[in-house]
Amino acid sequence: MNNAIVLTNGLLKALDAKTAHGLIRGTERFTIKGVVDCAATAGQDAGTLLDGKNRNIPVFENLSAAISSVTDIQFLVIGVATVGGRLPGNMLTTIVEAIHAGLSIVNGLHEYLNEKPEIVALAKEKGVELIDVRKPKTREQLSFWTGDIYKVTAPIIAVIGMDCAMGKRTTARMLRQACEADGLKAHMIYTGQTGWLQGGKYGFVFDSTLNDFVSGELENAIVSCWKETQPDFIFLEGQSSLRNPSGPCGIELLISGNAKHVILLFAPKRKYFDHDEKWGSIPSVESEIEIIEKLGSKVIAVGIHTEDCTTEEAFAFQKQYEQKLNIPVLLPIQEGVDKIVPTLKKLIKN
């Protein structure tokens, strides 16, 4: 794997840094050697800051400090996913500094480095790559929906959420790992840039795909995965949520992706979509389950994103919702997802 450092420039502890959070938790595409953030977090371990688990990934105040401390670095990965996909203004200076230092840049934002002539010229001069992960495919590269999804016999399970930044990708990745640890073959279909950055082989970037081809790209990823690997399970990484007004998403996974099983994530203390009162209140879990099941899919478990919860509150919410919903309730960060594996095994038998 290629060695990389992740750039967050002061946003490491914010939701905007969910790309960095995913890379800190694990990636098969890069070896993460450090995070460039700010003076307030410098000198600490990125994993400890994220979720209390030391991962031996140091945080540096600036790029210069990182380069002087870590050797054999090939890539700088932009570790933020901002609203609208814009590059934070203070990051461009660091990117230029990184190119001068001989680092290739991996960018998962909608603002493409390959469309900045001065950056392109500098990268060419220094002999480094500019990789814009979210750059749309050409028309010739896109797939249209065919109906081949109905040939897939492995259970397809959508991991969707009640809002953005609910831990959908992290949970889907953990589900894949839990299955593998139990001797089962599983794959995750990534639908965002971080899934690719973490080493995903099958998938596409949902929000940079022309609408006419979203269903086809999703189907193609699932069918290709099934044909080539014959997995026991296929997990679909969800995006946004069914009713987030800034970008409703999820029905495609259930209808075009034929996901007949769902694991639904929610945050019991989050009141409004994207924490913004103007965007409206997040509906109840029960009402979301009702919509999903009217669309022909079955919610087999829910998972709790425990932001703003104490450990005691997290386990209290788990008990409360298990009694209320009568299905498994996962605490992915506190407990992992192993408790859902027996339920998954029953899907194979059925």
N, C-alpha and C positions, 0 to 999 in steps of 0.2 A: 504493500500500500504506500501511497505517497504521503509524505509528512506535510502537515498544514498547521497554520495558526488561524484562529477565528477572530474576526473584527466585530466588536460591538460598540466601541467608543462611548462608554458610559451608560449603555442600555441593557447591560447583562442581566440585571434583576427585573427588567420590565417584560411585559407580555410581548412587546415588539421583537424581543430576542429569541423567539421560539425556535428559529432555525438553529441558533447557537445551542439552545437547550437540547435539541435533538442530537446534535453532533457531540455534545458533552456526554450524553447518555450512551451513545454508541454509534459507530459507523463502520461499514466494511469497505468503504471507498477511500477513506483517509485515516491516517494516524494523527490524532489531534495532539499537538505538542504544547499548546498554550492558547490563551485568550487575551486579546488586547482590548482593555476596557477603560479604566480611569484610575485616578489616585485613590479614590475611596475603596476600591476593591482590590487594588494591586497587592501582591504578596500573599493572597489567599488562594485556596484551591477552588476551581470553578465548580466541581461537583458538590463540594461542601456548601457553597453559596446557593447552588440550585436546589438541592433536596437533602442536604446533610450527609451525603455519601462522598467520601474522599475518592477522587479518581486520578490523582496525580497529574492534574492539568493545571499548571500555574496561571495566575492572572497577572498581566503586566499593565503598567500605567500607559505605555505608549509602544509604538512599533520598534523604536530604537532599542528600548529595554528588552523586548522580546528577542530581537535578532542577536543582541549581544549575549543573551543567556541560552538560546536554543540553537543548535547547529543542524545543518542539513535540512533546511526548510525549502520546499518547492512551491507551496501554494499559500495564498492568503484567501480565506473564504469569508465573504460578507455574511455575517451571522444574524442579520435582522430581516424581518418581514413587515415593513411599514404599511399603514393604511394607504392604499393607492399604489403601493410598490415603488415609491419615490426614494431615491438615495438621499439619506440625511446629509445636509450640506457640509458638515464637518468631516465626513468620511472621505471625500474626494482627495483631500490633501494627503491623508494616510495612504490611499490607494496609489497615488503618484509616488509617494515615498517608497512603497513596496515594490513598484515596478522598477524604480531606480536601483533597488536592492536585488533585483533579479528574480522576483517572485511573480509567478503567474497568478491571475486573479479569477476567482470563481464567484459569480454574481447571480443571486437568485431573485433579484428585483425586476420589476417591469421596466425600469429605466436602464437601458442597455448600454454597456460600456463600448460595445462595438459601433455605436452610433455617435460617439464622441471623437471627432477626427484627431484632436490633440492627444487623446489617450491611446488611440489606435496607432498613431505615429510613434509615440514613445514606446509602446509595447513592441512594435516592430524593431525599433532601434536597439532595444535591450534583449530581444530574442525571447520574449515571454508570451504566454497565451492569455487571451481574454475570453473566458467561458461564460456566456450569458445563458444560464440554465432555462430561463423562462422565455427565451426567444421562440416565437411560434414556428411550427413546422411549415414547410411549403405545402401548397395544395396537393402536389404529387405524393407527398409523404403521409397524407392523412387517410384514415380509413372511414368508410361509411358503414352504418349498421346493416347487418345481413340476416340476422336470425340464427347464426351459428351458435349463439349463446345457449340455445335450448339443447344443444348436443352435450354440454358440459354436465357430467354426472357427479362431480365432487360438490359437497355443500359449499355454497357461496354465502359468506357472512359479511354484512355491511356493518362497519363501526362508525356510527354517526352520532352527532351531538346536538344539544339544545341551543348551542351558540358557537361562535368562533372560539378558538383557544381553549378547548375543553379537554385536550389530551387524546384526540382521536388517533393521530398517527402513533403516538407513544404507546397507547393501549393496543393498537393493531400489531405493532412490532412485538410487544410483550406477549400477545396471544400466539404469534408465530413461534417465538422462542419457547414458550411453555409447551406447545405441541411437540416441538423438536426434542425438548428435554424428556418427553414422555414416549419417544420413539415414533412419533407421527410426523408425516411430511406435510409441511404447510408453507404457503407463500403469501406475502402481502402485496397487493396491487397498489402502488403509490399513485397519488393524484395531485401531489404538490412537489415543489422544488426540493424540500428537505428530505422527502422520501428517496429521491434520486441521490442526493448528497450522502445519505446514509447507506448507499450501496444497492438500492432497489434495482432489480433487473427488469421487472415487468411493471408497466404503468405509463402515465402521461401527465403533463401539467395541465390540470383542468382549466384554470383561469386564464390560460393563454391559448386555448384551443377555440377555434371558430365554433359557434353554437351548433351549426349543422353537423359537426363531426364529433361532438362530445360523446354521443351514444356509441358511435363507431369505434372511437379510440378506446373507450372503456371496454367494449366487447372484444376488440382485437387483443387487448392486454390480457384479459381473462382467458380467452380461448387459446392464445399462444402459450400462456403459462400452463394451462391444463394439458394441451397436446404435448408440450415439451418435457414436462416434469411429472405428470400424473400424480398430483398432490392429493392428500386426504382432505385438506381444507384450503379454501382460498378466502383470505380476508381482504375486504375493500376499505381503504382509507377514506373516510368521509371528509367533506369540506363544508365550512360554514354550518348552516342548519336549515331545516325545512322551512322555518318561518322567520329567519333573520332578514329584515327588509333591505339590508344593504347588499345582499347576495344570496337569496334563498337557493339551497342546493340539497340534494339527497335523493329526490325522487328518481333521478337518472340511475342511481345505484340499485334501487329496488325494481324498477321497470326494465330499463335497458340492460342493466347488469344482472337481472334475474336473481337478486339476493333475496332468498326466501327466509333468511334468518338475520336478526339485527341485535347488536349490542349497543345500547343507547347510553350516552354519557351526559351528565348534567352537573351543575354546581348549585347546591341547595342554598347557598348564600348570595348568589348573583341574582339581582332583581331585574336588570334591564339588559337588552341586547348590547353587546360591546360596552357594557357599563355606562351607557348613555340613555338617560331618561327620555330624550326626544325620540329615540328609536323604538320605544315601547317596552312593555313588560314581557318577560319571558313566561310563556304559558306553563301550565302544570305538566309534570311528567306523565300523569295519567292521560291527559288530552293528546300528548304526542304519541303515546303508545296506541291510542285509539285510531289516530290518523294512519300510522304505519300499518296497523292490522287491517284497516279498511282497504289499504292498497295491496293487500294480499301477502304480506310478510309477517313473520312472528318475532316478537321481541323475546329473546331467550335469556337476557340478563340486562341489568343496567350497571353503569359504573359511575362512581362519584368523584368529581373533581373537587378536591377539598380546599380550594383557595379560601383564605380567611377563617378556616376552621382550626380549632385546637385538635389534638389527637383524640381527646375524649369526645368532642363533638362529632368528629368523623365517624367513630365507631357507633355513636348514638344514632346518627343519620342512617348508617348501614342497617342497624337493627330495625329502625322505624320503617324504612322502605321495604325491607324483606317481609315484614309483617303485613304491610299495606299492599304490596304487589304480588307476593307469593312467588317470586322468581329470585335467582341469585343476584346479590348486590356486591359488586366488586369495589375494592379500594386499591386501585392499581399501584399507587405510590407506597402506601403503607403495608400492603399485604401481597402485592403481585396479583396475578390472574389465574393461578393454578386451580382455584376452586371451580372454574368453569370447564375444565378439561373433561370431567365425567359427563357433563351435559353435551359437550361436543362429540364425545365418543358415541353417544346414543344416536346422534344424527347419522353416523356411518351405518349403524345397525339398521336404522329405519329406512 
